[in-house]
Amino acid sequence: MRAMAARLVCAGFPGTEVDAGLREMLAEGIGGTILFSRNATTAEQVRALSEAIKRAAVALGRPVPFVSIDHEGGRVMRAREGFTAVPEMREVGAKGPEEAARVGALFARELRAAGVDVNFAPVVDVDSNPANPVIGGRSFSRDPARVGACASAFTRAMQAGGVAACAKHFPGHGDTHVDSHLDLPKLPHGLERLHEVELPPFRDAIAAGVACVMTAHVVFEALDPGVPATMSARAVDGLLRRDLGFGGVIFSDDLEMKAIADRMDFGEASVRAIEAGCDCLLVCHALERQRAAISAIAEAIRSGRLSGERVALSHARLDALRSAYVRVP
């Protein structure tokens, strides 16, 4: 049960090498790892660490995990030395889809050479709130059509270069005035507004074949009152899977963000995200929370709260992602 559960977790770790905690998670069989600036700041460090992670998993008799990173351009680039400096996506979006495609291809070349398999980009949130403390210039535009066109071009180019793209943050984080790292944003917009502004760029990215989508820890009152989208079956399984027809991997945003971690038991939060339809949970920092997520999901599988069929669907999607994008050293 624990190995089944661990495949649904993407873990962060504190240092610049495969330490005891990461080795423990690799032995459990986690699906992937995520790198931050605390792990590597140069392209060469990223490459060496990516190879070390994958070799450690093989030595432990586990499948090779994917290595992921947030490499958006602008202020969100975890490693910089050895990577081309790219402005924030607002500047890229102002130049249009051709420039977005150029950036996507550039990212693919440099990340693939550094051993990265999944890039948590592009941001497809619409920059509709000037007071937004967390999205802003990370978005391509205030125009949903331009966001969708640029995100699609970026996605096609990066994935053609061998790095999986991830459209984020579903169903839209662009109009919040609260940072979900710090608190739980709530949006009162009606469904008509959601379909006019927030959702079109996700539709476009899905049509472009985006491999992954990341959920937002945002409550959309008209969609599922009081429930963060990450834990809402109406948002994830209903709107994203069924209505928009997305068949790829759905990642939760980091469950350690205060929007979630400060409001509920961590194990329960993990199970609820899988129940809602997420395939892989980001647990980016604390080893004890990674253990709690695996234990809670394993118990939910054992008890029947999470069916074997439901878990197998996520495994199949993650296996398809691995087959298409993960490179073995």
TIDREN-292603 format. One record per residue (C-alpha): residue in three letters; x, y, z. Coordinates in steps of 0.001 Angstrom, whole numbers, padded with zeros to 6 digits, always signed. Layout:
BEGIN
ALAXYZ...
//
This chain:
BEGIN
MET+000000+000000+000000ARG+002791+002436+000849ALA+004455+002009-002536MET+001105+002645-004255ALA+000669+005773-002162ALA+004225+007044-002569ARG+003915+007117-006354LEU+001365+009915-005887VAL+003857+012212-004126CYS+006441+014642-005514ALA+008880+015561-002748GLY+011229+018435-002119PHE+014313+018159+000101PRO+016641+020594+001860GLY+020152+020102+000515THR+022401+019861-002505GLU+022729+016089-002554VAL+020699+012941-001985ASP+020462+013016+001804ALA+018965+010450+004164GLY+015484+011943+003986LEU+015341+011983+000210ARG+016806+008482+000102GLU+013997+007372+002414MET+011408+008872+000066LEU+013068+007309-002977ALA+013013+003943-001194GLU+009286+004458-000583GLY+008879+004892-004341ILE+007883+008550-004736GLY+006801+009582-008209GLY+009092+012570-008480THR+011187+015280-006916ILE+011132+019072-007197LEU+014210+021301-007111PHE+014539+024769-005583SER+017380+027260-005311ARG+018309+025620-002011ASN+019180+022487-004007ALA+021043+023918-006984THR+021818+027351-008417THR+023730+026443-011592ALA+022869+024345-014623GLU+025726+021987-013876GLN+024535+021483-010293VAL+021017+020752-011533ARG+022338+018181-013995ALA+024542+016433-011441LEU+021785+016362-008818SER+019177+015118-011289GLU+021438+012245-012257ALA+022221+011453-008620ILE+018517+011308-007743LYS+017711+008992-010604ARG+020693+006719-009964ALA+019785+006493-006280ALA+016256+005384-007140VAL+017554+002701-009488ALA+020001+001474-006835LEU+017080+001191-004409GLY+015113-000896-006906ARG+012534+001799-007586PRO+011340+003333-010870VAL+013219+006413-012018PRO+011362+009459-010649PHE+010771+012588-012677VAL+012795+015660-011757SER+010798+018893-011803ILE+011415+022593-011271ASP+009701+025999-011440HIS+011466+027696-014354GLU+009078+030400-015538GLY+011426+033250-016387GLY+011494+036585-014592ARG+011577+036288-010827VAL+010682+032592-010781MET+013823+030775-011883ARG+015217+028476-009195ALA+018608+028143-010873ARG+020113+030937-012936GLU+023811+030421-013648GLY+024183+028559-016923PHE+020599+029344-017934THR+019616+032189-020254ALA+018067+035145-018430VAL+014487+035569-019616PRO+012173+038441-018622GLU+008853+037896-016899MET+006094+036473-019052ARG+004233+039795-019189GLU+007056+041062-021438VAL+007068+037851-023457GLY+003310+037969-023873ALA+003452+041566-025113LYS+005541+040305-028061GLY+003082+037502-028833PRO+002992+033749-029428GLU+006122+033607-031579GLU+008206+034966-028723ALA+006493+032587-026289ALA+007403+029683-028564ARG+011010+030872-028738VAL+011194+030954-024947GLY+009573+027524-024647ALA+012116+026027-027042LEU+014967+027733-025185PHE+013755+026388-021845ALA+013500+022894-023304ARG+017082+022919-024587GLU+018549+024177-021335LEU+016405+022177-018920ARG+016741+018961-020898ALA+020517+019348-020872ALA+020302+019801-017087GLY+018332+016588-016615VAL+014967+018214-015820ASP+011891+016331-017031VAL+008963+018515-015927ASN+008812+022308-015828PHE+005968+023818-013811ALA+005231+026405-016484PRO+003509+028151-018170VAL+001429+030288-015841VAL-001915+030558-017638ASP-003593+032734-015032VAL-005016+035936-016472ASP-003461+039102-015027SER-006861+040616-014230ASN-006144+042093-010793PRO-003393+044746-010480ALA-003364+044151-006717ASN-002560+040456-007055PRO+000492+039813-004829VAL+001594+036506-006341ILE+000772+036357-010104GLY+001053+039778-011772GLY+003882+039775-014290ARG+004137+035992-014223SER+001054+036027-016466PHE+001341+036580-020221SER-001425+039173-020347ARG-004648+040657-019031ASP-006345+039369-022193PRO-007492+035723-021873ALA-007101+035123-025611ARG-003489+036325-025604VAL-002710+034266-022508GLY-004126+031181-024231ALA-002275+031794-027499CYS+001060+032388-025781ALA+000638+029484-023369SER-000189+027160-026262ALA+002836+028254-028285PHE+005111+027956-025250THR+003748+024499-024421ARG+004113+023077-027906ALA+007679+024336-028228MET+008869+023171-024818GLN+007295+019741-025110ALA+008668+019315-028637GLY+012058+019796-026986GLY+011442+016986-024520VAL+010338+018776-021335ALA+006794+018382-020014ALA+004817+021583-019488CYS+002363+022258-016671ALA-000408+024845-016999LYS-001079+026548-013669HIS-002972+027439-011436PHE-006354+025843-012205PRO-009017+027148-012354GLY-007307+030544-012070HIS-005270+032520-009537GLY-005021+035771-011480ASP-007765+037790-009800THR-006928+037097-006158HIS-005679+039763-003751VAL-004352+037123-001326ASP-001243+034965-001792SER-002145+031301-001216HIS+001329+030741+000225LEU+000094+032804+003176ASP-003699+032465+003338LEU-006695+030997+001505PRO-007971+033244-001315LYS-011705+033266-002051LEU-013293+034520-005254PRO-016993+035411-005516HIS-017201+035397-009313GLY-020084+033594-010974LEU-019572+030677-013323GLU-020230+032850-016368ARG-017230+035021-015498LEU-015109+031900-014874HIS-015911+030603-018366GLU-015235+033995-019954VAL-011945+034900-018261GLU-010204+032203-016219LEU-010943+029027-018176PRO-010251+029894-021863PRO-006425+029812-021448PHE-006685+026372-019841ARG-008852+025193-022742ASP-006221+026461-025170ALA-003354+024809-023289ILE-005242+021513-023187ALA-005913+021764-026919ALA-002169+022308-027394GLY-001506+018992-025637VAL-000152+020257-022318ALA+001103+017263-020331CYS+000162+018517-016853VAL-002089+020964-015039MET-001547+022301-011503THR-004420+023180-009204ALA-004822+026374-007186HIS-005518+026607-003474VAL-008313+029078-004212VAL-011992+028867-003273PHE-014393+029638-006110GLU-017636+030167-004240ALA-019854+029647-007291LEU-018170+026369-008102ASP-017785+024734-004672PRO-018493+027029-001711GLY-015814+026979+000964VAL-013691+024271-000701PRO-010228+025026-002162ALA-010056+023947-005804THR-007254+021481-004994MET-009705+019541-002803SER-012826+020089-004871ALA-014106+017187-006956ARG-016343+019698-008730ALA-013278+021668-009806VAL-010772+018880-010511ASP-012698+015788-011564GLY-015749+017686-012767LEU-014598+020882-014437LEU-011045+019959-015462ARG-011393+016263-016258ARG-014958+015978-017505ASP-015915+019404-018808LEU-012562+020462-020273GLY-011546+016908-021189PHE-008039+016982-019720GLY-006467+013527-019680GLY-002954+014247-018437VAL-001395+014486-014986ILE-002999+016810-012446PHE-000604+018139-009799SER-001665+019828-006616ASP+000129+023022-005785ASP+002379+022609-002754LEU+000214+021268+000061GLU+002515+022920+002590MET+001309+026377+001573LYS-000573+028030+004417ALA-003835+028109+002465ILE-003995+024357+003146ALA-001467+023417+005843ASP-002769+025926+008387ARG-006361+024732+008043MET-006445+020955+008291ASP-004585+017798+009183PHE-001905+017225+006563GLY-002711+013562+005967GLU-006412+014356+005565ALA-005580+017155+003144SER-003514+014728+001073VAL-006308+012174+000837ARG-008883+014823-000008ALA-006737+016119-002875ILE-006481+012629-004366GLU-010226+012100-003851ALA-010879+015333-005727GLY-008935+014040-008729CYS-005308+015097-008268ASP-002769+012535-009486CYS+000367+013792-007749LEU+000794+015913-004644LEU+003574+018449-004224VAL+005053+018265-000720CYS+007999+020567-001151HIS+009680+020911+002213ALA+009154+018816+005346LEU+010052+015133+005470GLU+007522+014513+008248ARG+004746+015858+006038GLN+005865+013657+003166ARG+005664+010694+005516ALA+002232+011840+006703ALA+000936+012126+003139ILE+002141+008633+002200SER+000794+007084+005402ALA-002612+008729+005054ILE-003000+007785+001390ALA-001867+004218+002102GLU-004452+003930+004895ALA-007147+005355+002598ILE-006299+002696+000016ARG-006293-000038+002648SER-009655+001034+004045GLY-011261+001400+000637ARG-011767+005147+000944LEU-009554+005411-002154SER-010361+002569-004535GLY-007670+000578-006283GLU-009211+001618-009600ARG-008968+005303-008721VAL-005299+004989-007721ALA-004511+002909-010811LEU-005787+005728-013045SER-003319+008147-011473HIS-000525+005603-011747ALA-001294+005148-015446ARG-001173+008891-016092LEU+002099+009237-014203ASP+003557+006247-016055ALA+002620+007867-019367LEU+004316+011101-018291ARG+007410+009166-017254SER+007494+007232-020518ALA+007234+010389-022600TYR+009564+012721-020728VAL+011759+011103-018073ARG+015301+010446-019220VAL+017372+007803-017458PRO+021021+008808-016865
//
